[in-house]
Amino acid sequence: MNDRIIPLYKPIGVTSHDCVIQLRELFDTKKVGHTGTLDPDVEGVLPVCIGKATKIADYITDLPKQYHATVTLGFSTTTEDAGGFMVEEKQVDDQLTEEKIKHELTRFLGWQVQTPPIYSAVKVNGKRLYEYAREGIEVERPSRSIEIFDITMVSGSLERKRNSTSFNIQITCSKGTYVRTLAVDIGRSLGYPSHMSSLIRTNSGPFSVEHCYTFEQLQDYQQTNKLDETGYSIEDVLSHFPQIPVSSGIAEQIKNGRVLQSWAEITASPFVFTHNGKALAVYQHHPTKVGLIKPKTMLSTH
C-alpha cells in the first residue's frame, strides 16, 4: 500500500516540487504532495504524503516547525538570504556581545505580524511574489500573523569576520514563518543590515531529522523491493488528535460520511474516529447545529 507519509531529508539544490516528482517515480503513483515548501538553498525535514495520506497534508502543514539558522550582520540582500545582491552595508561594532544578542532575541517571542519577502512563493492576484520581483514590478505584499514559540542563540556561535558578524539561532515557530525575514528583523533590532546565510529545518510537526529518509536510502529500499517498509502511517501522524474507537455499526455510518449525534466523551475538535486501529475519518463539531458532529476529512471508504 502506498498510503503513507515519507519524512524526506531534502538536500540543498532541489525544489520541494522536484522532491515530489522523484517520489512519484519511486512509488509509481501520481498522488504525492509535500507539506510546506522549502527553498532550494534550504535543507532539512520535508514530510511528503503519498496516496490517501495526501488528505492529511494540511494537518501536518499546520503544526509547528523548528529551524537552525545562521544570521549574518553587516549587510542585507535583495532576497534576505545569501543568494541575493547586497543592498545595504554597515560595519558591525566589535563590542557586540552574545548577551546583547540573546536579550534582543527575547523580543521576538510570541505573536507578531510579518511581511513575506518579495522573493517568495506567496501569491498575490494568482501570481507568485518572486515572479513580480523578476519582472521588476512592485506589488503590495500581504502581511500575516505568525508565532514564535521559542528562539535561542546557540552559545559560542558568534563569529566575527572583516565585513560581517554571524551567529546561529534555533527557532520553533508557526506555519507561514519566513526565517529570512526574521533574520532581517533581528538585525534591524540590533542596529545592522542583515540576512539569513543558512537554514536547516530540523523538525516539521511530528517529524525530526532522525525520522528522515534520504533519496539514496529510498532508492536502496526500492532496489530490494522494500519500499513498503518505509514511512509512517496516517494513524501515526494523527496520533496527536483525540482518538474515538467505535463499533462496526457506527464505523459504517462514519464511512458513509454521516452527520452524527455527539456523545459525552467528545469535547475536543477535531478528533479521529477509529475502528480496529485504523483511522476512519477526522470529525468536528458541527459549526451551526449544536449537539451534532460532521466529517472534516474522510479517510476510509467502502
Backbone torsions as a table, in degrees:
resi	resn	phi	psi	omega
1	MET	NA	137.3	-178.8
2	ASN	-98.2	11.6	-179.7
3	ASP	-84.5	95.2	-176.0
4	ARG	-160.7	170.5	175.6
5	ILE	-116.3	125.9	177.9
6	ILE	-106.3	108.9	172.4
7	PRO	-76.2	104.8	-175.9
8	LEU	-92.8	141.1	170.5
9	TYR	-92.7	102.2	-177.5
10	LYS	-74.4	125.8	177.9
11	PRO	-81.6	164.8	174.7
12	ILE	-68.8	142.5	174.0
13	GLY	102.1	-4.5	176.8
14	VAL	-124.4	152.2	177.2
15	THR	-86.6	164.8	175.9
16	SER	-62.9	-34.5	178.3
17	HIS	-67.2	-37.3	175.0
18	ASP	-57.3	-40.7	179.9
19	CYS	-62.5	-42.5	178.6
20	VAL	-61.5	-43.9	-179.7
21	ILE	-60.2	-44.2	-179.1
22	GLN	-65.7	-38.4	180.0
23	LEU	-72.7	-30.0	173.9
24	ARG	-60.0	-41.7	-179.9
25	GLU	-70.0	-43.3	-178.2
26	LEU	-61.8	-45.8	-175.3
27	PHE	-95.0	0.5	176.4
28	ASP	53.7	52.4	177.5
29	THR	-151.6	147.9	178.2
30	LYS	-86.2	-17.9	-173.4
31	LYS	-85.9	82.4	-178.3
32	VAL	-139.6	137.3	178.2
33	GLY	-152.1	143.1	178.8
34	HIS	-89.9	175.1	-171.2
35	THR	-121.8	36.1	178.8
36	GLY	137.1	117.2	-172.9
37	THR	-63.4	137.0	167.8
38	LEU	-113.8	130.8	178.9
39	ASP	-60.0	154.9	179.7
40	PRO	-55.0	-34.3	-177.9
41	ASP	-83.7	2.8	-178.9
42	VAL	-108.0	141.0	175.9
43	GLU	-115.6	167.0	173.4
44	GLY	130.3	-158.6	-168.9
45	VAL	-74.3	119.9	176.8
46	LEU	-132.2	95.0	176.7
47	PRO	-66.1	131.0	179.6
48	VAL	-120.8	129.5	-177.2
49	CYS	-98.4	138.5	-177.0
50	ILE	-125.1	138.1	178.0
51	GLY	65.5	-135.8	-178.4
52	LYS	-61.8	-22.1	-180.0
53	ALA	-64.9	-17.4	176.8
54	THR	-61.5	-21.4	179.2
55	LYS	-66.8	-22.1	-177.7
56	ILE	-107.8	13.0	-179.0
57	ALA	-56.7	-41.5	-178.3
58	ASP	-63.8	-31.5	179.6
59	TYR	-67.2	-34.5	176.5
60	ILE	-73.6	-44.4	-179.3
61	THR	-57.7	-36.5	-176.5
62	ASP	-71.8	-15.4	-176.3
63	LEU	-80.4	157.6	-179.0
64	PRO	-60.2	154.8	176.7
65	LYS	-119.0	155.7	176.5
66	GLN	-128.1	138.8	-176.7
67	TYR	-133.8	153.6	168.7
68	HIS	-117.0	116.9	-174.0
69	ALA	-126.8	153.9	172.0
70	THR	-110.6	123.7	176.3
71	VAL	-100.3	128.5	178.8
72	THR	-114.6	120.6	177.5
73	LEU	-93.8	150.4	176.0
74	GLY	125.1	-29.9	174.4
75	PHE	-158.9	148.6	177.5
76	SER	-105.4	165.4	-179.2
77	THR	-132.9	165.2	-178.8
78	THR	-64.2	-30.0	-176.1
79	THR	-103.0	-1.1	-178.9
80	GLU	70.5	5.6	174.5
81	ASP	-132.1	-173.1	-173.9
82	ALA	-72.2	-10.9	-176.5
83	GLY	-85.2	-5.0	-175.7
84	GLY	-97.7	177.8	176.6
85	PHE	-87.4	149.3	-179.1
86	MET	-66.2	137.1	-179.7
87	VAL	-110.2	-48.9	-176.1
88	GLU	-139.9	147.4	-177.6
89	GLU	-136.0	143.2	177.8
90	LYS	-156.5	133.6	179.9
91	GLN	-66.5	134.2	-179.5
92	VAL	-87.2	132.1	-179.6
93	ASP	-63.5	132.7	178.4
94	ASP	-64.8	-15.2	-177.1
95	GLN	-85.7	-3.6	177.9
96	LEU	-63.6	126.9	-174.7
97	THR	-115.3	164.2	174.5
98	GLU	-59.9	-39.7	-177.4
99	GLU	-61.2	-41.5	178.5
100	LYS	-63.1	-45.2	-179.4
101	ILE	-63.1	-46.9	-179.0
102	LYS	-60.8	-38.1	178.6
103	HIS	-64.5	-43.5	-179.5
104	GLU	-65.1	-36.0	-178.3
105	LEU	-61.5	-31.7	-179.8
106	THR	-62.4	-22.8	179.5
107	ARG	-68.8	-16.1	-175.3
108	PHE	-96.7	1.3	177.4
109	LEU	-71.1	143.8	174.8
110	GLY	95.7	-164.3	-177.5
111	TRP	-76.5	144.6	175.9
112	GLN	-158.6	162.3	177.9
113	VAL	-98.8	130.8	-177.3
114	GLN	-127.2	137.5	174.6
115	THR	-102.7	119.6	-176.3
116	PRO	-63.3	152.1	179.8
117	PRO	-65.3	153.8	-179.6
118	ILE	-64.0	-32.2	174.0
119	TYR	-91.5	80.1	179.2
120	SER	-149.9	169.4	-175.6
121	ALA	-90.1	5.5	178.3
122	VAL	-62.3	135.8	-178.0
123	LYS	-94.1	137.6	172.1
124	VAL	-129.0	119.7	-177.3
125	ASN	54.4	41.0	175.2
126	GLY	78.8	4.8	-177.7
127	LYS	-126.2	139.1	-177.2
128	ARG	-74.1	146.7	-177.1
129	LEU	-58.2	-38.9	-177.7
130	TYR	-65.5	-24.0	177.0
131	GLU	-71.0	-41.0	174.3
132	TYR	-61.1	-43.7	-177.1
133	ALA	-61.3	-42.8	-179.1
134	ARG	-66.1	-27.0	178.8
135	GLU	-90.8	-0.7	179.5
136	GLY	72.2	23.2	-179.1
137	ILE	-97.4	126.5	176.8
138	GLU	-84.1	134.6	-179.3
139	VAL	-142.9	146.8	179.6
140	GLU	-70.5	127.3	-178.3
141	ARG	-93.8	132.2	-178.3
142	PRO	-74.6	124.8	176.6
143	SER	-77.1	158.1	-179.4
144	ARG	-143.3	153.8	176.2
145	SER	-88.5	129.4	176.8
146	ILE	-129.5	163.2	-179.6
147	GLU	-128.6	131.9	174.4
148	ILE	-102.1	112.1	-178.0
149	PHE	-81.5	-33.4	-179.9
150	ASP	-156.2	139.7	175.8
151	ILE	-149.8	123.0	-177.4
152	THR	-139.0	149.1	173.7
153	MET	-86.0	139.2	175.2
154	VAL	-76.9	113.5	-176.6
155	SER	-59.3	138.2	179.0
156	GLY	82.3	4.8	-176.6
157	SER	-93.7	-2.4	-179.0
158	LEU	-67.0	120.8	-177.3
159	GLU	-127.8	122.0	-178.5
160	ARG	-101.7	129.6	173.1
161	LYS	-120.1	178.6	-175.3
162	ARG	-62.2	-41.9	-174.8
163	ASN	-113.7	5.6	-178.1
164	SER	-160.0	165.8	175.1
165	THR	-135.4	130.9	-177.1
166	SER	-121.9	155.1	172.6
167	PHE	-154.5	158.3	-177.6
168	ASN	-102.7	144.1	176.5
169	ILE	-132.0	154.4	172.1
170	GLN	-116.5	131.8	-175.1
171	ILE	-129.6	136.0	167.3
172	THR	-115.7	124.4	-170.1
173	CYS	-145.3	170.5	178.6
174	SER	-79.2	167.2	176.0
175	LYS	-61.7	153.4	177.5
176	GLY	84.5	-0.5	179.8
177	THR	-78.7	129.0	172.9
178	TYR	-97.1	110.5	-178.5
179	VAL	-68.2	-30.1	175.4
180	ARG	-56.5	-48.0	-178.9
181	THR	-66.8	-37.6	176.8
182	LEU	-60.7	-41.2	179.1
183	ALA	-62.1	-39.7	177.7
184	VAL	-65.4	-42.4	-179.6
185	ASP	-66.5	-37.6	177.3
186	ILE	-63.6	-44.8	177.9
187	GLY	-60.5	-42.5	179.3
188	ARG	-61.1	-40.3	-179.4
189	SER	-67.6	-25.3	177.1
190	LEU	-88.9	-7.7	176.7
191	GLY	94.5	20.7	-176.0
192	TYR	-137.1	148.2	167.9
193	PRO	-66.7	146.4	-174.6
194	SER	-155.4	172.5	175.3
195	HIS	-156.2	168.0	175.3
196	MET	-91.6	118.6	-175.4
197	SER	-95.9	-15.2	172.3
198	SER	-160.4	156.8	-178.8
199	LEU	-153.5	134.1	173.5
200	ILE	-128.1	128.1	172.2
201	ARG	-86.7	116.5	-174.9
202	THR	-97.1	-18.9	177.3
203	ASN	-147.2	144.0	170.8
204	SER	-140.3	106.4	-176.4
205	GLY	60.8	-127.2	-176.3
206	PRO	-81.0	-2.5	-173.0
207	PHE	-106.8	136.7	175.1
208	SER	-119.9	178.0	-179.6
209	VAL	-54.7	-37.2	-176.6
210	GLU	-64.0	-23.4	-179.4
211	HIS	-85.0	-11.8	-166.2
212	CYS	-80.3	153.6	172.0
213	TYR	-110.2	143.5	170.0
214	THR	-91.4	164.7	175.8
215	PHE	-59.2	-38.9	-178.7
216	GLU	-63.2	-40.9	178.4
217	GLN	-64.5	-43.0	179.6
218	LEU	-64.7	-37.5	177.3
219	GLN	-64.8	-37.4	176.8
220	ASP	-63.8	-42.3	177.5
221	TYR	-62.3	-39.5	-179.9
222	GLN	-63.7	-43.4	-177.4
223	GLN	-65.6	-24.4	178.8
224	THR	-104.0	13.9	178.2
225	ASN	57.5	39.7	-178.5
226	LYS	-122.5	21.6	178.8
227	LEU	-60.0	-28.6	179.1
228	ASP	-63.9	-16.4	-179.2
229	GLU	-88.7	-3.2	-176.4
230	THR	-95.0	161.7	171.2
231	GLY	81.4	-172.6	-174.5
232	TYR	-130.4	150.4	-176.4
233	SER	-81.9	166.0	174.1
234	ILE	-58.4	-39.5	-179.7
235	GLU	-63.4	-38.5	177.9
236	ASP	-58.1	-45.7	-174.3
237	VAL	-74.1	-33.2	-178.2
238	LEU	-88.3	8.4	-175.3
239	SER	-64.7	-18.7	179.1
240	HIS	-79.5	-11.1	174.6
241	PHE	-85.7	150.9	172.7
242	PRO	-56.9	135.9	-178.1
243	GLN	-107.5	128.7	179.2
244	ILE	-118.9	101.5	177.0
245	PRO	-73.3	142.7	-177.7
246	VAL	-132.4	163.9	178.3
247	SER	-77.7	171.9	-179.0
248	SER	-60.1	-40.6	-178.4
249	GLY	-62.1	-48.4	-180.0
250	ILE	-69.5	-33.8	178.7
251	ALA	-58.1	-39.4	179.8
252	GLU	-64.5	-40.0	178.1
253	GLN	-64.7	-39.9	-180.0
254	ILE	-65.8	-41.2	178.8
255	LYS	-61.8	-27.8	177.9
256	ASN	-86.0	2.3	177.0
257	GLY	73.2	29.0	-176.6
258	ARG	-70.1	143.6	165.8
259	VAL	-78.5	129.8	-172.9
260	LEU	-122.0	159.4	169.0
261	GLN	-71.0	137.9	177.4
262	SER	-75.8	164.4	173.5
263	TRP	-136.0	168.5	-162.5
264	ALA	-51.8	-42.7	-173.4
265	GLU	-75.7	-5.8	179.4
266	ILE	-92.2	102.3	179.0
267	THR	-117.0	-37.9	-179.1
268	ALA	-82.1	162.4	176.0
269	SER	-153.1	130.8	1.9
270	PRO	-81.2	172.3	178.9
271	PHE	-147.5	169.6	-174.1
272	VAL	-118.2	127.5	170.9
273	PHE	-87.0	134.9	178.8
274	THR	-128.6	155.5	174.0
275	HIS	-143.0	124.1	-176.2
276	ASN	53.0	38.5	176.2
277	GLY	82.0	-1.7	-179.3
278	LYS	-104.6	136.7	178.7
279	ALA	-72.4	127.6	179.4
280	LEU	-94.6	-44.7	-176.2
281	ALA	-169.0	154.9	168.9
282	VAL	-95.6	124.3	179.7
283	TYR	-113.0	162.9	176.7
284	GLN	-143.3	162.0	174.3
285	HIS	-65.7	139.3	-178.4
286	HIS	-62.4	130.6	-175.4
287	PRO	-68.2	-21.6	-176.0
288	THR	-124.8	-13.1	-175.6
289	LYS	-119.4	107.2	-177.1
290	VAL	-63.9	136.4	177.1
291	GLY	88.3	-1.9	179.1
292	LEU	-113.6	154.4	175.5
293	ILE	-126.2	149.0	-176.3
294	LYS	-137.2	156.6	-179.7
295	PRO	-69.2	141.1	174.8
296	LYS	-106.5	-42.0	178.0
297	THR	-144.1	119.5	177.7
298	MET	-84.3	132.1	-177.0
299	LEU	-119.2	-19.9	-177.9
300	SER	-129.9	136.8	177.3
301	THR	-129.3	169.2	-179.8
302	HIS	-66.0	NA	NA
